[in-house]
Structure formats: structure tokens, C-alpha cells
Amino acid sequence: MYNAIIGASPDGGTAVQTDGTPQRHAYVWLQDEDELGLNRRNLEEHGGRGLRLEDWQLVQRYTAAVFYFSTNVDETWTSTAKTNWLSITQTECEWEGVSCDGQYRITGLEFQDSGIGGTLPREMVNLEHLVILGIDNTGGIHGKLSGGIPAEFANLTSLSIFHLQGNDFTEPLPDHLFENWYEINTINLNSNTLPGSIPSSVDALESCTDLDLSHNRLTNEIPPQISGMENVGILKLNNNELTGQIREEDFQHLVKCRTLLLGFNSFTGAVPSFTAMPLLSNVDLTYLPEVSGSILNATCDLINGNAGTYSVDCDKVTCFCCSNCS
């Protein structure tokens, strides 16, 4: 068991061997308390009960325990969220918020206002079949995640839905975070106090249809790599601290985009036309005091043809079809 855990540790086992860490707590629990884990070493010791775990199952069970100890360090989890967690007679697939496939591989971790606090552990990269990660703390009065999203998450290549909302992150998104997310459909990272830049690896999100990075503290320009998101239908970058011009060429390949929210930022320059985006129906460019110009008639025809709305700062931007003014 020890060799399997050490081999799956991103730091080579340093945290496992350090007293007081979530990794050490998880290892000790697995070794000294967990009946399913013990049965792997000695089925007869427990009268033949339990399962004979393979190394990958031990690593998965250990990883789930690390997640618990890392995100419940201040005992912020709600009583509902803790249901069955660290049960020594049930598989981790029976723990609250965990879903598995038919081979007992974890495919989902989902929590709504459950007090998930602390930090996300790097060991979660071991959940290579994870399809859904959803932790929404927007309405919670208990814990919130802090720190950042580990760089190792770039290797969670089975992800389809990645939702982390309402947290207090202090570290920027790793620039290569998205580079291997080939199966991703939805990314929702709104309201997380995220600093830093939008990752340049955003161009790898060719399958993503919904990207929400709104209500954070993102800075700098929109990276030109955003143009690689050819299947995005909803793009929300509003309520940040983004700067620079809104470049026409960065959006001309987003031909499936219907909703584009860029308001409440620090952009400068002329308002773009967006005429190369045939499905566009909802555009928000409000509260951009340094953006000015005129909305083309062709753009208005496009928005009206899609029965949509265009919102701008009417004292800065001339627009005959804009029904919403800031």
C-alpha cells in the first residue's frame, strides 16, 4: 500500500511523511482505521469481510480521503455533506457527493453550499476518470475554498463539467490549465476572486460551449488565443479588471457564440462590430467608460435578426438598436 500511495503522490511522498498534513491524515486513516483498506492486506483478519482492493482502488480511496481532510481542515463541512465520508465499511462511491461508473471509478464530485473549504489538493489528479467537478459555495455561510486551482488539474483530461463558484482564491489560474481539457463542455469559475490573467491555453478549449470567468479580479488583455474557442456559445468575461482593446480579430472565429458579456471592465478604444458572429443575440458592453464609437447598422441588423439585445454606455456609444443603456 505504501508504495502505491507514494507512487501516486505529486510531491513524491513528502506530504505523506509529514505529520499534520491532509495527506498524512489520509494515509494513517487508510492504514490504521479503514476496514476496506486493511482487508487488502489481510482478508482473514476481518473474517473474510470486505473487498480485496487493487492498487488503483487504494489510490482512489486515499485521494478521496485527502480531498476530505484538505477541504475540511476547519470542520466547515455541513452534516449533510459529511454523510458516509470516511465510512470504513462503504466504498467511496457511497460517500455523499461522489458518483462512480460501473467499475467503481470516481466520475463526479458535486457539492452545493456544503461548506467545502480549505484548499484543493494536488492529489486529485489521480482521479483520472473524473467527468464532473462541481463545488458551489455562492450561497454558503460556512467554508470557502482558498489558495488556487492546482496546476496538476491540467491532466484531468476526462473533465466535461468544471464548476467552482463562490470561493476566495488568491492564486491566478495556471497558464497551462486548459491545455489538455479536450472533452470539456462547460467551465464556470465565476465569483471566485481569481486574480491574474486569462490563461493563454484557452485556445485548447475547442469543445467548450460555455465559459464563465465573470465576477473575479482578472487583469490584463483578453488573450488572442480566445479565438480558438470555435464552439463556444456563451462567453462571460464581465465584472473583472480586464484592460486593452476589444480586438475584432479575437472574436471573428467565434461563429457559434450567442451570448457575449464584457461589461464592467477597464477596456479602452473603439467598440468592435462583431459582424462575423452570425448567431450573436446577447451582447453587454456596459460600464466601459473608456470604450466609445458607433454600433454598425449591420451589427444591429444581426442582433435584431436573432431577436436579441445589445447593451452599451449610451453616453459613449452611438447605437440605434440598443435597448439597454448604463
Secondary structure, 3 states (H helix, E strand, C coil): CHHHHHHCCCCCCCCCCCCCCHHHHHHHHHHHHCHHHHHHHCHHHHCCCCCCCCHHHHHHHHHHHHHHHHHCCCCCCCCCCCCCCCCCCCCHHHCCCEEECCCCCEEEEEEECCCCCCCCCHHHHHCCCCCEEEEECCCCCCCCCEECCCHHHHHCCCCCEEEEECCEECCCCCCCCCCCCCCCCEEECCCCCCCCCCCHHHHHCCCCCEEECCCCCCEECCCHHHHHCCCCCEEECCCCEECCECCHHHCCCCCCCCEEECCCCCCEEECCCCCCCCCCCEEECCCCCEEEEECCHHHHHHHHHCCCEEEECCCCEECCCCCEEC
